[in-house]
Amino acid sequence: MDTQNHVRQARRDGVLFGIPLGDLGWFQSLLMGLVSGFLAFFVATFLAIVGFLVYVSATGKPLGSVPIENSYKLIGLPIGLAVAVFALLYLAVQYARRISRK
């Protein structure tokens, strides 16, 4: 983006990291929303497992005292679902704006 006008136009049209979100079709929007949810799930689960391991090593408790499956159920799944819902809603609004402009 060379000028301030390009930045304003990119914000208005819905561009994120160079991806024109306003120009996506319904299938691309669905795919992008679900992929962002999966990515958030895996990152949150990884960080939760690392956090549990740091907690176990810092407290000196045995490894079996903290159930690792909590990282999937209590941390990864809610974060992944929340990100997927937010992304799908955002992309649905962008798709509706594009359809209404035509």
C-alpha positions as CSV (number, residue, x, y, z in Angstrom):
1,M,0.0,0.0,0.0
2,D,1.8,3.1,-1.3
3,T,-0.6,5.8,-0.2
4,Q,-3.0,6.6,2.6
5,N,-5.9,6.2,0.0
6,H,-4.8,2.6,-0.7
7,V,-4.9,1.8,3.1
8,R,-8.4,3.3,3.4
9,Q,-9.6,1.3,0.4
10,A,-8.1,-1.9,1.7
11,R,-9.8,-1.4,5.1
12,R,-13.1,-0.7,3.4
13,D,-12.9,-3.7,1.1
14,G,-11.8,-6.1,3.8
15,V,-8.2,-7.0,3.1
16,L,-6.3,-8.9,5.8
17,F,-2.5,-9.6,5.2
18,G,-3.0,-9.0,1.5
19,I,-5.9,-11.5,1.2
20,P,-9.0,-9.8,-0.3
21,L,-11.6,-11.1,2.1
22,G,-14.4,-9.2,0.4
23,D,-13.8,-11.0,-2.9
24,L,-14.2,-14.5,-1.5
25,G,-17.1,-16.7,-2.6
26,W,-19.3,-18.6,-0.2
27,F,-17.2,-21.8,-0.4
28,Q,-13.9,-20.0,0.1
29,S,-15.4,-18.1,3.0
30,L,-16.6,-21.4,4.6
31,L,-13.2,-23.0,4.0
32,M,-11.2,-20.0,5.4
33,G,-13.5,-19.8,8.5
34,L,-13.1,-23.5,9.3
35,V,-9.4,-23.5,8.6
36,S,-8.9,-20.6,11.1
37,G,-10.9,-22.6,13.7
38,F,-8.8,-25.7,13.2
39,L,-5.6,-23.7,13.4
40,A,-6.7,-22.0,16.6
41,F,-7.7,-25.4,18.0
42,F,-4.3,-26.9,17.3
43,V,-2.3,-23.9,18.6
44,A,-4.4,-23.6,21.7
45,T,-4.0,-27.3,22.4
46,F,-0.3,-27.2,21.9
47,L,0.1,-24.3,24.2
48,A,-2.1,-25.9,26.8
49,I,0.0,-29.1,26.7
50,V,3.2,-27.1,27.1
51,G,1.6,-25.2,29.9
52,F,0.6,-28.4,31.7
53,L,4.1,-29.7,31.3
54,V,5.6,-26.5,32.7
55,Y,3.1,-26.6,35.6
56,V,4.0,-30.3,36.4
57,S,7.7,-29.6,36.2
58,A,7.5,-26.4,38.3
59,T,5.4,-28.0,41.1
60,G,7.2,-31.4,41.2
61,K,4.0,-33.4,40.9
62,P,4.0,-36.6,39.0
63,L,3.0,-36.4,35.3
64,G,-0.2,-38.4,35.7
65,S,-1.5,-36.0,38.3
66,V,-2.6,-33.5,35.7
67,P,-4.9,-35.0,33.0
68,I,-3.5,-33.9,29.6
69,E,-6.9,-34.6,27.9
70,N,-8.1,-31.4,29.6
71,S,-6.0,-29.5,27.1
72,Y,-8.2,-30.8,24.3
73,K,-11.6,-30.6,26.1
74,L,-11.3,-27.5,28.2
75,I,-8.9,-25.3,26.3
76,G,-8.4,-26.3,22.7
77,L,-12.0,-27.0,21.8
78,P,-13.7,-23.8,23.2
79,I,-11.0,-21.6,21.7
80,G,-11.2,-23.4,18.3
81,L,-15.0,-23.1,18.2
82,A,-15.0,-19.5,19.2
83,V,-12.5,-18.5,16.5
84,A,-14.3,-20.6,13.9
85,V,-17.7,-18.9,14.8
86,F,-16.1,-15.4,14.8
87,A,-14.3,-16.0,11.5
88,L,-17.4,-17.5,9.8
89,L,-19.6,-14.6,11.0
90,Y,-17.0,-12.0,9.8
91,L,-16.6,-13.7,6.4
92,A,-20.4,-14.0,6.1
93,V,-20.7,-10.3,6.6
94,Q,-18.0,-9.6,4.0
95,Y,-19.8,-12.0,1.6
96,A,-23.2,-10.3,2.2
97,R,-21.6,-6.9,1.6
98,R,-20.2,-8.1,-1.7
99,I,-23.5,-9.5,-2.8
100,S,-25.4,-6.4,-1.9
101,R,-22.9,-4.2,-3.9
102,K,-23.7,-6.1,-7.1
